[in-house]
Amino acid sequence: MYSEARKPVTQKRNLITAIPGPKSAELIKRRGEAVSASLGTAFPVFIDHSEGAIIVDVDGNSILDLGAGIAVLNVGHSAKEVRENVKQQIDSFTHTCFMVVPYTGYVEVCEALNRLTPGTHKKKSALFNSGAEAIENAVKIARKFTKRSAVVVFEHGYHGRTNLTMAMTAKNMPYKNGFGPFAPEVYRMPLAYAYRCDACTKPCESSVLSMVLHKIEKEIGASNVACIVIEPILGEGGFIVPCKGFLPGLVKFCKENGIVFIADEVQTGFGRTGNMFACEDESITPDLIVTAKGIAAGMPLAGVTGRAEIMDSIHLSGLGGTYGGNPVACAAALGAIEIIERENLAERANKIGKILTDALNAMAKKYSIIGEVRGRGAMQAIELIKPGTMDPNPEALTAILKYCTSKGVLILSAGTYGNVIRLLPPLVIEEDLLRDGLSVLDEALASIK
Ligand SMILES: *Cc1c(COP(=O)(O)O)cnc(C)c1O
């Protein structure tokens, strides 16, 4: 195993065996015996160590990572500040439970969240272990604050895998199938998904948005709605960017009707989309914002941040959990946040976004299976179709990912129809390495007949 003093990992893709190599193949077999078959594998190697945008596997192959652990490693693999903070914290203490004996790291992460999230109003935060747990807590807070029960979510939305968040998630397979019954009082509304939305030929204000507001009024009753929960760019749903005006329209409706607007920025947060948070793009201010993934470079941590009067409306000990805001995870978060701010990774995300969109648009001109290129900043996707139609093309996606895997490029899929290639590179990726990955994707598209 990797134990000697740390050597820098060359930021280059380099294969010395087929993928998977013999050691990975052996471990995949062992895994098959020991681990539940329900857990998937996007890339069939076992990791030995990693740095920046490169994963070195147990056979010595250097894999280019364009998924960043699902938008978690915005600061790259094994970032120095994260490693050093974590080591130092482990040598001091690893656990007390914040509600038993508090520690500074928790308070500092909350201060950072209050400072970095949109809006200049007085904010407070609470920390949890996962995105799903934080979403559950945001809903608990909104219900208690409003004394209402209905939760409004959207088509193509993804909010997690716990019972309430499964109910809030749109897609049946693989997330929900057979796992019901689901939590009640969750209502799903249409989404302004421009590529697949006839109504979107008109401005959103007069089409999908008005349809949604009408349905909320007529089918639920605005006065019964505790919260509207939406991802400002839908992640698992396929990097769907709601039409301009859709999010501000929802925020305005919430304000007029005493509804808590909750932005699920679990995937879009921490510089990913070219702003610290995706809500900043249309200058919307959520009442509560949920963060996770990019917050702590892989240590389990999530946050709910919002208006102090909402966050303080819960009775004493109404929120909590044994591990939420674990000191080691908080130390990692403080390291990650330091890098994101100091290196201005949001600005880096815009530069990456320009490289990605230029390359992907050029590919869309060459390959008729690309229906749409979309996203923002370093969160870009292509939707694959059967040429000459709008029909989703998941078979092409499988073939493309297989090709990229064989060349040592890790790319993730997404989308309600299983036909979206999503690119989520670490925000510290070197430009040459990014272009190398894009050239492999181009070859993969060219190989599809
Ligand atoms: C990943 C994700 C979640 C769930 O987070 P977990 O940490 O996996 O529970 C919720 N919302 C969005 C938008 C996500 O991308």
Ligand as a Chemical Component Dictionary entry (heavy atoms), coordinates in Angstrom:
data_LIG
# 
_chem_comp.id                   LIG 
_chem_comp.type                 NON-POLYMER 
_chem_comp.pdbx_formal_charge   0 
_chem_comp.three_letter_code    LIG 
# 
loop_
_chem_comp_atom.comp_id 
_chem_comp_atom.atom_id 
_chem_comp_atom.alt_atom_id 
_chem_comp_atom.type_symbol 
_chem_comp_atom.charge 
_chem_comp_atom.model_Cartn_x 
_chem_comp_atom.model_Cartn_y 
_chem_comp_atom.model_Cartn_z 
_chem_comp_atom.pdbx_ordinal 
LIG C1 C1 C 0 -25.728 14.098 -4.255 1  
LIG C2 C2 C 0 -26.907 14.970 -4.074 2  
LIG C3 C3 C 0 -27.731 14.866 -2.943 3  
LIG C4 C4 C 0 -27.544 13.797 -1.904 4  
LIG O1 O1 O 0 -26.334 13.916 -1.253 5  
LIG P1 P1 P 0 -25.729 12.642 -0.467 6  
LIG O2 O2 O 0 -24.540 13.191 0.244  7  
LIG O3 O3 O 0 -25.394 11.619 -1.493 8  
LIG O4 O4 O 0 -26.798 12.177 0.465  9  
LIG C5 C5 C 0 -28.775 15.758 -2.817 10 
LIG N1 N1 N 0 -28.990 16.710 -3.737 11 
LIG C6 C6 C 0 -28.220 16.846 -4.833 12 
LIG C7 C7 C 0 -28.496 17.928 -5.795 13 
LIG C8 C8 C 0 -27.155 15.976 -5.050 14 
LIG O5 O5 O 0 -26.408 16.072 -6.148 15 
# 
loop_
_chem_comp_bond.comp_id 
_chem_comp_bond.atom_id_1 
_chem_comp_bond.atom_id_2 
_chem_comp_bond.value_order 
_chem_comp_bond.pdbx_ordinal 
LIG C1 C2 SING 1  
LIG C2 C3 SING 2  
LIG C2 C8 DOUB 3  
LIG C3 C4 SING 4  
LIG C3 C5 DOUB 5  
LIG C4 O1 SING 6  
LIG O1 P1 SING 7  
LIG P1 O2 DOUB 8  
LIG P1 O3 SING 9  
LIG P1 O4 SING 10 
LIG C5 N1 SING 11 
LIG N1 C6 DOUB 12 
LIG C6 C7 SING 13 
LIG C6 C8 SING 14 
LIG C8 O5 SING 15 
# 
